[in-house]
């Protein structure tokens, strides 16, 4: 069933136990999962991972193929000491390496992966930048200033229309898209903002010093601190931190729908299921027929935010982080019979 079903069949419904049945007893690290699933902590802030001290305040993340293995990338939302780091996994799931891929930036919140296997790390600070990073650690990161200077939260690539959607962490923030002149090269392009009419209008001065991007186009649609976003099947799903909502932007019709409340982050599985983190320490699954049900709870981490949702390329492992304050953070891996 197409992911577009999420936009077209009415409101979400509570689906009881969901596609995997009820959650059971806690396992490693306080994870509570359905039968057949397991989990572990792969990294903790301040502790070594393959010789690298794992960063505090882990936030947005993504996975990338690496031969028979894979790589998980994670941002750090710290002032002055933010950036991003990567963990390289061997085919059997063991950790082979860990390393920094971005340093010297700050408040790196969410971000997004590109189809050409780079990581877009977004700065939340005033006049924040988007940095394109190499998850394999071979090339130096590069700022992509044509994507605008504002409080960047997340990025999601739409390969069908060859644009990158961008969210803004302001109470009166906007929803943007960047149209590179050459798909696969984000050095130059046009920044546009979604307006209330559903039209996209060009932002005249993406890097303006005195007038923010969100104030440059009359009629721009406002969102309360737009946060994480993920593109799948013609739809860009994004969250708003201010009111905790999950939204769906239909890229074909420009319709925007509010799907549910109490959501922090979102990603999609190969099956078309959405996985969303709640404001509580819980992850829910939303099926293509619009049923929503608990998938995971995390005990012993009261007050933590769950961030960085990402599936490994094979679709059989889900990664996320639990962060509390600016010091404590743990990055988890969940394995099991995920639907394909």
KOLDO-983942 format. One line per 2 residues: for each residue x negated, y negated, z negated of C-alpha. Coordinates in Angstrom, 3 decimals. Each point is the difference from the previous one (the first is absolute). Example, Ala and Ser with C-alpha at 12.3 -4.5 7.8 and 13.67 -1.06 7.14 Angstrom:
2
-12.300:4.500:-7.800  -1.370:-3.440:0.660 .
***
This chain:
340
0.000:0.000:0.000  -1.380:-3.406:0.949 .
-1.227:-2.423:-2.641  2.344:-2.498:1.674 .
2.800:1.828:-1.827  -1.052:-1.976:-3.063 .
1.301:-3.127:1.680  3.191:1.327:1.528 .
2.017:2.237:-2.304  1.066:-2.183:-2.898 .
-1.233:-0.449:-3.581  -2.414:2.312:-1.779 .
1.505:2.709:-2.181  -1.376:1.729:-3.052 .
-0.920:3.473:1.241  -0.245:1.934:-3.252 .
-3.089:2.201:-0.115  -1.126:-0.934:3.515 .
-1.686:2.228:2.601  -2.475:1.556:-2.462 .
2.232:0.675:-2.983  -0.308:-1.475:-3.491 .
-3.260:-1.158:-1.552  -1.364:2.397:-2.623 .
-2.618:-0.166:-2.757  -2.968:-2.395:0.015 .
-3.208:1.278:1.582  -3.461:-1.598:0.260 .
-0.195:-3.654:-0.958  3.654:-0.171:-1.087 .
1.441:0.728:3.459  3.449:1.578:0.019 .
0.777:1.636:3.350  2.427:2.395:1.714 .
-0.765:3.723:0.056  -2.838:0.910:2.355 .
-1.779:-3.343:-0.278  -3.210:-0.778:-1.855 .
-2.080:-3.045:-0.714  -3.238:-1.366:-1.376 .
-1.813:-3.235:-0.812  -2.674:-0.616:2.620 .
-1.351:-3.308:-1.353  0.243:-2.196:-3.106 .
-1.034:-3.630:-0.380  -3.455:-0.327:-1.524 .
-0.866:3.668:0.564  -2.310:1.462:2.630 .
1.303:1.599:3.189  -2.811:1.580:2.013 .
-2.392:-2.559:-1.510  2.272:-3.033:0.541 .
1.619:-1.788:-2.923  3.688:-0.096:0.931 .
1.475:-3.478:0.043  2.548:-1.488:-2.391 .
3.477:-1.120:1.086  0.395:2.463:2.909 .
2.733:-1.142:2.373  0.784:0.627:3.680 .
-1.398:3.103:1.669  -0.037:2.102:3.155 .
-1.423:3.263:1.342  -2.136:0.563:3.100 .
-1.092:3.139:1.868  -3.635:1.049:-0.417 .
-0.757:3.100:2.039  1.543:2.904:-1.906 .
0.234:-2.189:-3.109  1.489:-3.417:-0.730 .
-0.653:-3.305:-1.749  2.127:-1.916:-2.508 .
-0.566:-3.773:-0.171  1.105:-2.139:-2.966 .
0.070:-3.761:-0.580  -0.876:-1.724:-3.278 .
2.093:-2.932:-1.230  -2.693:-1.690:-2.075 .
-1.000:-3.656:0.104  -3.464:-0.475:1.549 .
-0.748:3.748:-0.239  2.739:1.426:2.187 .
-0.734:1.666:3.307  0.634:3.624:0.920 .
-1.565:3.439:-0.400  0.370:3.401:1.644 .
-0.051:3.651:-1.083  -1.013:2.595:2.603 .
1.579:3.441:-0.441  -1.316:3.271:1.391 .
2.365:2.410:1.816  0.549:1.968:-3.243 .
1.078:-3.168:-1.840  -3.190:-0.479:-2.012 .
-1.563:-3.457:-0.162  -3.008:-0.374:2.273 .
-0.842:-3.681:-0.334  1.233:-3.382:-1.245 .
-1.143:-3.474:1.030  0.961:-3.667:0.289 .
1.332:-1.257:3.335  0.717:-3.621:-1.037 .
-1.594:-2.272:-2.606  -0.075:-3.726:-0.731 .
3.752:-0.511:0.315  2.722:-0.380:-2.601 .
3.522:1.057:-0.860  0.128:2.676:2.669 .
3.576:1.158:-0.446  1.514:2.136:2.685 .
-1.078:0.282:3.642  0.568:2.486:2.785 .
-1.612:2.468:2.379  -0.372:-0.604:3.740 .
0.517:2.549:2.799  -3.722:-0.314:0.797 .
-0.890:1.170:-3.525  -1.021:-3.191:-1.765 .
1.317:-1.346:-3.304  1.514:-3.485:-0.288 .
-0.695:-1.221:-3.525  2.118:-3.013:-0.975 .
-0.919:-2.722:-2.501  2.827:-1.355:-2.160 .
-1.766:-3.227:-1.030  0.763:-3.483:1.306 .
-1.088:-0.086:3.634  -0.616:3.737:-0.171 .
-1.480:1.830:2.947  0.413:3.341:1.749 .
-3.192:2.045:0.260  -0.329:2.823:2.494 .
-2.079:2.727:-1.627  -1.590:3.241:1.166 .
1.245:2.856:-2.230  -2.982:2.099:1.154 .
-2.467:-2.550:-1.375  -1.999:-0.430:3.218 .
0.998:-3.560:0.970  0.143:-3.206:-2.028 .
3.454:-1.448:-0.760  1.170:-3.007:1.994 .
2.506:-2.743:-0.938  2.846:-0.342:2.505 .
0.803:-3.695:-0.446  2.435:-0.198:2.915 .
2.357:2.083:-2.170  0.495:-3.056:-2.224 .
-1.206:-1.422:-3.311  2.674:0.614:-2.638 .
0.793:2.310:-2.903  -0.297:3.222:1.966 .
1.535:3.132:-1.468  0.273:2.774:2.582 .
-0.332:0.791:3.699  1.748:2.596:2.161 .
-0.878:0.708:3.631  2.747:0.507:2.592 .
-1.737:1.745:2.933  3.206:0.004:2.045 .
0.126:-3.813:0.192  -3.707:-0.498:-0.651 .
0.492:-2.276:-2.985  -1.024:0.011:-3.670 .
2.651:-0.904:-2.592  -1.228:-2.008:-3.005 .
1.600:-0.748:-3.377  -0.546:-3.055:-2.209 .
-0.114:-0.014:-3.806  1.798:-3.308:-0.630 .
3.431:-0.518:-1.632  1.029:-1.697:3.261 .
-2.284:2.085:2.191  0.559:1.110:3.567 .
-0.200:3.120:2.131  -2.509:-0.331:2.855 .
-1.267:1.874:2.999  -3.357:-0.395:1.719 .
-0.235:0.587:3.752  -3.654:0.600:0.928 .
-0.915:-1.039:3.509  -1.724:3.376:0.406 .
1.568:2.915:-1.903  -2.728:1.588:-2.084 .
-1.865:-3.298:-0.455  1.374:-2.250:-2.773 .
-2.469:-2.836:0.551  2.452:-2.166:1.942 .
3.754:-0.107:0.349  3.234:-1.804:-0.839 .
1.520:-0.104:-3.494  3.807:-0.114:-0.055 .
2.588:-0.261:-2.788  3.444:1.607:-0.204 .
2.800:-2.558:-0.066  3.507:0.314:-1.351 .
1.366:0.367:3.493  -2.059:3.154:0.509 .
-2.331:-1.764:2.431  -3.763:-0.096:-0.380 .
-1.485:-3.495:0.193  -3.706:-0.861:0.337 .
-1.838:-1.376:-3.033  -1.781:-3.088:1.399 .
-2.993:-0.047:-2.364  -0.686:3.442:-1.563 .
-3.095:-1.240:-1.872  1.228:-3.512:-0.895 .
-1.577:-1.563:-3.080  2.845:-2.265:-1.123 .
3.247:1.583:1.176  0.599:3.659:-0.822 .
1.140:2.392:2.709  3.354:0.512:-1.732 .
0.774:-3.746:0.254  -0.845:-0.469:3.676 .
3.091:1.438:1.703  3.494:-1.269:-0.756 .
2.466:2.841:-0.450  -2.568:2.594:-1.146 .
1.654:2.749:-2.012  -1.030:0.176:-3.673 .
-0.791:3.044:-2.138  -0.814:0.094:-3.716 .
-3.683:1.019:-0.081  -0.022:2.559:2.803 .
-2.343:2.832:-0.901  -0.761:3.435:1.460 .
1.026:0.915:3.552  -0.074:3.034:2.280 .
0.999:0.449:3.653  1.587:3.248:1.170 .
2.300:0.915:2.863  0.937:-3.500:1.138 .
0.554:-1.337:-3.519  -2.262:-2.063:-2.267 .
0.881:0.761:-3.607  -1.178:-2.556:-2.547 .
0.544:-0.828:-3.647  0.464:-3.294:-1.831 .
-1.706:-0.225:-3.356  2.126:-2.872:-1.297 .
3.313:1.863:0.131  -1.266:3.571:0.386 .
1.829:0.674:3.259  -0.773:2.386:2.860 .
0.730:-1.493:3.430  0.101:1.429:3.513 .
-0.770:-2.115:3.063  1.254:1.556:3.249 .
-2.623:-0.993:2.548  2.393:0.516:2.927 .
2.929:-2.087:-1.244  -1.785:-2.281:-2.547 .
2.651:0.997:-2.571  -1.161:-0.045:-3.629 .
1.742:2.257:-2.526  -0.425:0.187:-3.764 .
-0.082:3.725:-0.774  -0.346:0.224:-3.786 .
-1.439:-1.696:-3.097  -2.680:0.754:-2.579 .
-2.719:0.896:2.516  -3.713:-0.904:-0.077 .
-1.746:1.837:2.878  0.997:2.104:3.004 .
-1.445:2.496:2.465  1.362:2.592:2.428 .
-0.725:3.710:0.355  -0.325:1.744:3.395 .
3.498:1.443:-0.608  1.555:-3.476:0.052 .
0.604:0.017:-3.764  -0.850:-3.245:-1.766 .
-1.811:0.062:-3.339  0.428:-3.045:-2.240 .
-1.471:-0.906:-3.367  2.435:-1.352:-2.561 .
-0.544:-2.730:-2.552  -0.028:2.840:-2.482 .
-2.770:2.611:0.290  1.927:2.022:2.570 .
-0.152:0.811:3.697  3.231:0.677:1.912 .
0.554:1.573:3.396  2.507:-1.448:2.493 .
1.026:2.517:2.658  0.970:-0.909:3.597 .
3.675:0.547:-0.927  -0.430:-2.789:-2.581 .
0.071:2.071:-3.171  -2.335:-1.190:-2.753 .
-1.247:2.267:-2.784  -2.868:0.181:-2.543 .
-3.142:1.742:1.221  -2.586:-0.720:-2.702 .
-0.271:-1.554:-3.428  -3.162:-0.955:-1.860 .
-0.128:0.440:-3.774  -2.475:-1.731:-2.302 .
-0.407:-3.096:2.177  2.716:-2.268:-1.368 .
-0.014:-3.418:1.626  -2.161:1.079:2.948 .
0.671:-0.972:3.613  -0.149:2.751:2.616 .
-1.774:-1.237:3.139  -1.939:1.161:3.045 .
2.362:2.688:1.322  -1.550:1.855:2.951 .
0.208:3.439:1.602  -3.083:1.886:1.169 .
-0.083:0.511:3.792  1.326:3.555:-0.359 .
3.032:-1.168:-1.977  -0.676:2.488:-2.802 .
-1.507:-2.384:-2.572  1.369:-3.240:-1.447 .
-2.255:-2.560:-1.687  0.934:-2.877:-2.288 .
-1.424:-2.014:-2.895  1.382:-0.928:-3.410 .
-1.348:-3.316:-1.244  0.575:-1.800:-3.266 .
-1.387:-3.501:-0.408  -3.336:-0.858:1.564 .
-2.024:2.783:-1.627  1.778:3.346:-0.030 .
0.686:1.869:3.209  0.273:3.625:1.115 .
0.249:1.350:3.534  2.003:3.209:0.469 .
0.375:2.698:2.626  3.172:2.074:0.357 .
-0.010:3.218:2.043  2.814:2.324:0.966 .
2.568:1.051:2.595  0.825:-3.448:1.354 .
2.506:0.035:2.843  -1.600:-0.491:3.426 .
***
